Amino acid sequence: MATVHRNFTKYVLYYLSGSSTAVGVPHEAEIDCFDNAGNRVGIIYFLPGTRRLPENQDTVNGIYIYFRMSRFADFMSILKDEQPLFLGLDTVSKVAYIGTSSEPVGQHEPN
C-alpha cells in the first residue's frame, strides 16, 4: 500500500450558499488544510446528494478528498477537538482519510 500523509495545523473553511462548481465538482463546503509554514496540504470537499463521489487524488495543490455533506458536522468536531491531524491517501486504492497522530487517551476529558 503506497500512502501519502500530510500533516496540517491550520484550516480555512468555506461554507457555501448554494452549490459551487468552481473546481469542476458541485460542492457545498470545503476545508482547505495548511501546514505550519502556510503551505496548502489538501482540500476536503463536501458534496450534496447521492451521485458518485469523484476519485480522491494527490495533486500539486495537495490531497483532494471528497465526502458527502452529511459528514460535515463530523469533520467540524474533529477539527475543533483533535490534534495533531493529517490527511492521508492510499495512492493505489484512492481511499483517503483524516487522522490523528499518536495522542494520549482521554486528552480532552475534564479533570
Secondary structure, 3 states (H helix, E strand, C coil): CCEEEEEECEEEEEEEEEEECCCCCCEEEEEEEECCCCCEEEEEEEECCCCCCCCCEEECCEEEEEEEHHHHHHHHHHHHHCCCEEEEEECCCCCEEEEECCCCCCCCCCC
